Amino acid sequence: MRNKLKFLLGLAFIIAIIAGCSSNNDNSDSASESDTDSGNTKIETLKVSFVPSRDPEEIVTATEPLKDMLKEELGTLGFDVENVDINVGTTYEAVGEALSSGTTDVGLIPGGTYVLYDDGAEVILTATRAALSNDSDNPKDWNDNKPTEGSADEQATYYRSLIVAGPSEKGQALAEKVNNGEELTWEDLKDARWSTQSTTSSAGYIYPTLWLQDKFGKSITDLDNAVQSNGYGDSVVKLAAEQVDVITMYADARRDYEENWTTEFAREASIWDETNVIGVTQGIFNDTVSVSKNSEIMTDDLKTAIQDAFINIAQTDEGKEVIAIYSHEGYQKAEAADYDGERDAQAFLRELK
């Protein structure tokens, strides 16, 4: 009986040790996910990617303060982020592919890029911008009422793409015809030198193609002299140098390059004097903040926190300065259905190929 009692006591002791080890292992796992001091979920690195719609170095410099802003905001929302890694993709497609593969967690991408990669990307926010002083679909109205200005009171969730002619002889001839109230023909446009953006760029490619299709039954691929540029800045440089006659751009792009036009690009007259709108597209839903569906760290709680963090950052003076690099002025929560119009545009473009 005594031996049996010793055996039972020993067995109980072993079970207690095993249970204690199990409990310690559970606590260890929790500690790897949560900060034991704050109770926040720990994230080692949050990767944020931008598309190269401006000069990559300019984007990296302007968005450097966003790292600490995101850390601070996410910290108040339940996530302690040790590192925020900000990078600029080589192309729009590169950022879409990074979201799809999970090699980046957050992407600031146009609607067209989001729709193309929505198998692996999920839209969570739409950018808002100041409404412009002109929203006409008649190009002459944009030229009669230059310069284009932003509204201090009104925010917009969509924008337009403009087809803009520059100071070259051909560019001026196209502008003169539009400003005289004459309709452009395909013969006017097909041999002009065009600078466009990546095929997933809404303002730089997709909607200008739809405009050409609507007006002339043609697309950018039918143009004799169309080249793809490395961002809008590259297109504006080419336009100023008279290397191209026509470029495609978002509606307020000339405001962004107004100073560069006479300084860095060495033009004597202003960008408003030397450029004219010759085409206006339908409205385009604004840029997105999208997250990767295949990110190892992305959870529903983190998605909500990222939404709130960007909204909060955009309401501060410092935050507004950072997001101004993309002409963003605020954010509102978005749903996939918001971009159904973009999906229709993408489907139409696929039919043209």
C-alpha positions as CSV (number, residue, x, y, z in Angstrom):
1,M,0.0,0.0,0.0
2,R,2.8,2.4,0.9
3,N,4.6,1.6,-2.4
4,K,1.4,2.3,-4.3
5,L,1.0,5.6,-2.5
6,K,4.6,6.6,-3.4
7,F,3.9,5.7,-7.0
8,L,0.8,7.8,-7.2
9,L,2.5,10.8,-5.5
10,G,5.4,10.5,-8.0
11,L,3.0,10.3,-10.9
12,A,1.2,13.4,-9.8
13,F,4.5,15.2,-9.5
14,I,5.5,14.3,-13.0
15,I,2.1,15.4,-14.4
16,A,2.4,18.7,-12.6
17,I,5.8,19.3,-14.1
18,I,4.5,18.5,-17.6
19,A,1.5,20.8,-17.1
20,G,3.8,23.5,-15.9
21,C,6.0,23.2,-19.0
22,S,3.0,23.2,-21.2
23,S,1.8,26.4,-19.5
24,N,5.2,28.0,-19.9
25,N,5.2,27.1,-23.6
26,D,1.8,28.7,-24.1
27,N,2.9,31.9,-22.4
28,S,6.0,31.9,-24.6
29,D,4.0,31.7,-27.7
30,S,1.7,34.6,-26.5
31,A,4.8,36.7,-25.7
32,S,6.0,36.3,-29.3
33,E,2.8,37.8,-30.5
34,S,1.9,40.4,-27.9
35,D,3.8,43.0,-25.9
36,T,3.6,41.9,-22.3
37,D,3.8,45.5,-21.2
38,S,1.3,47.2,-23.4
39,G,-0.8,44.2,-24.4
40,N,-0.4,45.3,-28.0
41,T,0.2,42.8,-30.8
42,K,3.9,42.9,-31.9
43,I,4.8,43.3,-35.6
44,E,8.4,43.2,-36.5
45,T,8.1,44.8,-40.0
46,L,5.3,46.5,-41.9
47,K,6.1,46.8,-45.6
48,V,4.5,49.7,-47.5
49,S,4.9,50.1,-51.2
50,F,4.3,53.2,-53.5
51,V,3.9,53.2,-57.2
52,P,6.3,55.4,-59.2
53,S,3.9,58.2,-60.2
54,R,6.5,60.7,-59.2
55,D,10.3,60.5,-59.1
56,P,11.1,57.6,-56.8
57,E,13.7,59.5,-54.8
58,E,11.2,62.3,-54.3
59,I,8.6,59.9,-53.0
60,V,11.0,58.1,-50.6
61,T,12.2,61.5,-49.2
62,A,8.7,62.9,-48.8
63,T,7.3,59.7,-47.2
64,E,10.1,59.2,-44.7
65,P,8.1,60.8,-41.8
66,L,5.3,58.3,-42.5
67,K,7.3,55.6,-40.8
68,D,7.1,57.2,-37.3
69,M,3.5,58.4,-37.9
70,L,2.3,54.8,-38.7
71,K,4.2,53.4,-35.7
72,E,2.6,56.0,-33.4
73,E,-0.9,55.6,-34.7
74,L,-0.8,51.8,-34.9
75,G,0.6,51.8,-31.4
76,T,-2.6,53.5,-30.1
77,L,-4.7,51.1,-32.1
78,G,-3.2,47.9,-30.6
79,F,-0.2,47.2,-32.7
80,D,3.5,47.8,-31.8
81,V,5.4,47.9,-35.1
82,E,9.1,47.8,-34.8
83,N,10.0,48.7,-38.4
84,V,8.1,50.4,-41.2
85,D,9.8,49.6,-44.5
86,I,8.8,52.1,-47.3
87,N,9.8,51.4,-50.9
88,V,8.8,52.6,-54.4
89,G,8.1,49.9,-57.0
90,T,9.9,50.0,-60.3
91,T,6.5,49.9,-62.1
92,Y,2.9,49.9,-61.1
93,E,2.7,46.2,-61.9
94,A,5.6,45.5,-59.6
95,V,3.7,46.9,-56.7
96,G,0.6,44.9,-57.7
97,E,2.6,41.7,-58.0
98,A,4.2,42.4,-54.6
99,L,0.7,42.7,-53.0
100,S,-0.4,39.5,-54.7
101,S,2.6,37.5,-53.6
102,G,2.6,38.9,-50.1
103,T,6.1,40.4,-50.3
104,T,4.6,43.7,-49.4
105,D,1.8,44.3,-46.9
106,V,0.3,47.7,-47.9
107,G,0.3,49.3,-51.3
108,L,-0.7,52.9,-52.3
109,I,-1.9,52.1,-55.9
110,P,-4.3,53.5,-58.5
111,G,-7.7,51.9,-59.0
112,G,-6.6,50.3,-62.3
113,T,-3.7,48.5,-60.6
114,Y,-5.9,47.4,-57.7
115,V,-8.5,45.9,-60.1
116,L,-5.8,44.1,-62.1
117,Y,-4.4,42.5,-59.0
118,D,-7.5,42.1,-56.8
119,D,-7.0,38.4,-56.6
120,G,-4.2,39.1,-54.2
121,A,-5.0,42.7,-53.1
122,E,-7.8,44.1,-51.0
123,V,-8.9,47.7,-51.1
124,I,-9.4,49.3,-47.7
125,L,-9.3,53.0,-48.4
126,T,-10.0,55.5,-51.2
127,A,-8.0,58.7,-51.3
128,T,-9.9,62.1,-51.4
129,R,-8.6,65.2,-53.1
130,A,-9.6,68.8,-53.3
131,A,-12.1,69.2,-56.0
132,L,-10.8,71.3,-59.0
133,S,-12.1,74.6,-60.3
134,N,-12.9,72.8,-63.5
135,D,-14.7,69.5,-64.0
136,S,-15.9,70.0,-67.6
137,D,-15.7,67.2,-70.2
138,N,-15.0,69.9,-72.8
139,P,-11.3,70.5,-73.3
140,K,-11.8,74.0,-74.4
141,D,-13.3,74.9,-71.0
142,W,-10.0,73.9,-69.3
143,N,-8.0,76.2,-71.7
144,D,-10.4,79.1,-71.3
145,N,-10.2,79.0,-67.5
146,K,-6.5,78.5,-66.8
147,P,-4.9,78.0,-64.4
148,T,-6.7,75.1,-62.8
149,E,-7.1,75.6,-59.0
150,G,-8.1,73.4,-56.1
151,S,-11.1,73.9,-53.8
152,A,-10.4,74.7,-50.1
153,D,-13.8,73.4,-49.1
154,E,-14.8,70.5,-51.3
155,Q,-13.3,67.0,-51.4
156,A,-13.7,64.7,-54.4
157,T,-13.6,60.9,-54.6
158,Y,-12.9,60.9,-58.4
159,Y,-10.8,62.8,-60.9
160,R,-10.3,63.0,-64.6
161,S,-7.5,62.2,-67.0
162,L,-6.4,64.9,-69.4
163,I,-4.8,64.6,-72.8
164,V,-2.4,67.6,-72.9
165,A,-0.6,69.1,-75.9
166,G,2.7,70.8,-75.3
167,P,4.8,73.6,-76.8
168,S,6.0,71.7,-79.8
169,E,4.8,72.8,-83.3
170,K,2.5,69.8,-83.5
171,G,1.2,70.2,-80.0
172,Q,0.4,73.9,-80.6
173,A,-1.4,73.0,-83.9
174,L,-3.6,70.5,-82.0
175,A,-4.3,73.0,-79.3
176,E,-5.2,75.7,-81.8
177,K,-7.8,73.5,-83.4
178,V,-9.4,72.7,-80.1
179,N,-9.4,76.3,-78.9
180,N,-11.1,77.3,-82.1
181,G,-13.9,75.0,-81.3
182,E,-13.0,72.4,-84.0
183,E,-13.2,68.7,-83.5
184,L,-10.0,66.8,-83.6
185,T,-9.8,63.9,-86.1
186,W,-7.9,60.6,-85.9
187,E,-5.6,61.9,-88.7
188,D,-4.7,64.9,-86.4
189,L,-3.6,62.5,-83.6
190,K,-2.3,59.3,-85.0
191,D,1.1,60.6,-86.0
192,A,1.7,62.9,-83.0
193,R,4.4,61.8,-80.6
194,W,2.7,60.6,-77.4
195,S,4.0,59.8,-73.9
196,T,1.8,57.6,-71.9
197,Q,2.1,55.6,-68.6
198,S,2.1,52.0,-67.7
199,T,-0.8,49.9,-69.0
200,T,-2.3,49.6,-65.5
201,S,-2.3,53.4,-64.9
202,S,-5.8,54.7,-64.9
203,A,-5.0,58.3,-65.8
204,G,-2.0,57.6,-67.9
205,Y,-3.2,54.7,-70.0
206,I,-6.6,53.1,-69.4
207,Y,-9.0,56.0,-69.5
208,P,-7.1,57.8,-72.4
209,T,-7.5,54.6,-74.3
210,L,-11.2,54.6,-73.5
211,W,-11.4,58.2,-74.7
212,L,-9.7,57.3,-78.0
213,Q,-12.1,54.4,-78.4
214,D,-15.1,56.5,-77.7
215,K,-14.0,59.3,-80.0
216,F,-12.3,57.5,-82.9
217,G,-12.8,53.7,-82.4
218,K,-9.0,53.5,-81.7
219,S,-6.7,52.8,-78.8
220,I,-3.2,53.9,-77.7
221,T,-1.7,50.8,-79.4
222,D,-3.0,52.3,-82.8
223,L,-0.9,55.4,-82.4
224,D,2.2,55.5,-84.6
225,N,4.5,57.2,-82.1
226,A,3.4,56.3,-78.5
227,V,6.1,55.6,-75.9
228,Q,5.7,54.6,-72.2
229,S,7.4,56.9,-69.8
230,N,8.8,56.2,-66.3
231,G,6.2,58.2,-64.4
232,Y,4.4,61.5,-65.0
233,G,7.5,63.5,-64.2
234,D,9.3,61.8,-67.1
235,S,6.4,62.6,-69.4
236,V,6.4,66.3,-68.4
237,V,10.1,66.5,-69.0
238,K,9.7,65.1,-72.5
239,L,6.9,67.5,-73.2
240,A,8.9,70.5,-72.0
241,A,11.9,69.4,-74.1
242,E,9.5,69.1,-77.1
243,Q,10.5,65.4,-77.5
244,V,6.8,64.6,-77.5
245,D,3.7,66.5,-78.6
246,V,1.1,65.0,-76.3
247,I,1.0,63.4,-72.9
248,T,-1.6,61.7,-70.7
249,M,-1.9,62.9,-67.1
250,Y,-4.2,63.2,-64.1
251,A,-6.2,66.4,-64.1
252,D,-4.1,68.4,-61.5
253,A,-0.7,67.2,-62.7
254,R,0.2,70.6,-64.2
255,R,-0.3,72.2,-60.7
256,D,2.3,69.7,-59.4
257,Y,4.9,70.6,-62.1
258,E,4.1,74.3,-62.4
259,E,7.3,75.4,-60.7
260,N,9.5,72.7,-62.3
261,W,8.4,73.8,-65.7
262,T,10.3,77.1,-65.6
263,T,13.1,76.1,-63.3
264,E,14.2,72.5,-63.6
265,F,12.7,72.1,-67.1
266,A,14.1,75.5,-68.3
267,R,11.0,76.8,-70.1
268,E,10.5,80.6,-70.3
269,A,6.7,80.8,-70.2
270,S,4.5,79.1,-67.6
271,I,3.1,75.6,-68.0
272,W,-0.3,77.2,-68.3
273,D,0.7,79.3,-71.2
274,E,2.6,76.5,-73.0
275,T,0.2,73.5,-72.6
276,N,-3.4,73.0,-73.5
277,V,-6.0,70.3,-72.9
278,I,-7.1,68.5,-76.1
279,G,-9.1,65.7,-74.5
280,V,-10.9,65.0,-71.2
281,T,-11.8,61.5,-70.0
282,Q,-14.7,60.3,-67.9
283,G,-14.3,60.4,-64.1
284,I,-11.8,58.0,-62.4
285,F,-12.3,56.8,-58.9
286,N,-9.4,57.9,-56.7
287,D,-6.3,56.0,-55.7
288,T,-6.4,53.2,-53.2
289,V,-4.7,52.1,-50.0
290,S,-4.8,48.3,-50.5
291,V,-3.5,45.4,-48.4
292,S,-2.1,42.0,-49.4
293,K,-4.4,39.1,-49.0
294,N,-1.3,36.9,-48.8
295,S,0.6,38.9,-46.2
296,E,1.8,36.8,-43.3
297,I,0.9,39.5,-40.8
298,M,-2.4,40.8,-42.2
299,T,-5.4,40.2,-40.0
300,D,-8.8,41.8,-39.9
301,D,-7.8,43.7,-36.8
302,L,-4.7,45.0,-38.5
303,K,-6.6,46.0,-41.6
304,T,-9.0,48.1,-39.5
305,A,-6.1,49.6,-37.6
306,I,-4.3,50.6,-40.9
307,Q,-7.6,52.2,-42.1
308,D,-7.9,54.2,-39.0
309,A,-4.2,55.1,-38.9
310,F,-4.2,56.6,-42.4
311,I,-7.4,58.5,-41.8
312,N,-6.0,59.9,-38.6
313,I,-2.6,60.8,-40.2
314,A,-4.4,62.6,-43.0
315,Q,-6.1,64.9,-40.5
316,T,-2.8,66.3,-39.1
317,D,-0.7,69.0,-40.7
318,E,2.4,66.7,-40.8
319,G,0.4,63.9,-42.3
320,K,-1.1,66.2,-45.0
321,E,2.3,67.2,-46.0
322,V,3.4,63.6,-46.5
323,I,0.4,62.4,-48.5
324,A,0.5,65.5,-50.7
325,I,3.2,63.7,-52.7
326,Y,0.3,61.8,-54.3
327,S,-2.1,64.8,-54.3
328,H,-4.0,62.9,-51.5
329,E,-5.7,65.1,-48.9
330,G,-7.6,62.5,-46.9
331,Y,-9.0,59.0,-46.9
332,Q,-12.4,57.3,-46.6
333,K,-13.1,53.6,-46.1
334,A,-13.6,51.7,-49.3
335,E,-15.2,48.6,-50.6
336,A,-14.4,46.4,-53.6
337,A,-17.7,47.4,-55.3
338,D,-16.5,51.1,-55.4
339,Y,-14.2,50.1,-58.3
340,D,-16.7,48.2,-60.4
341,G,-16.5,51.0,-63.0
342,E,-12.8,50.4,-63.2
343,R,-13.4,46.6,-63.7
344,D,-15.7,47.4,-66.6
345,A,-12.9,49.6,-68.1
346,Q,-10.4,46.8,-67.7
347,A,-12.7,44.3,-69.3
348,F,-13.3,46.6,-72.2
349,L,-9.5,47.0,-72.7
350,R,-9.0,43.2,-72.7
351,E,-11.5,42.9,-75.5
352,L,-9.4,45.3,-77.6
353,K,-6.3,43.1,-77.4
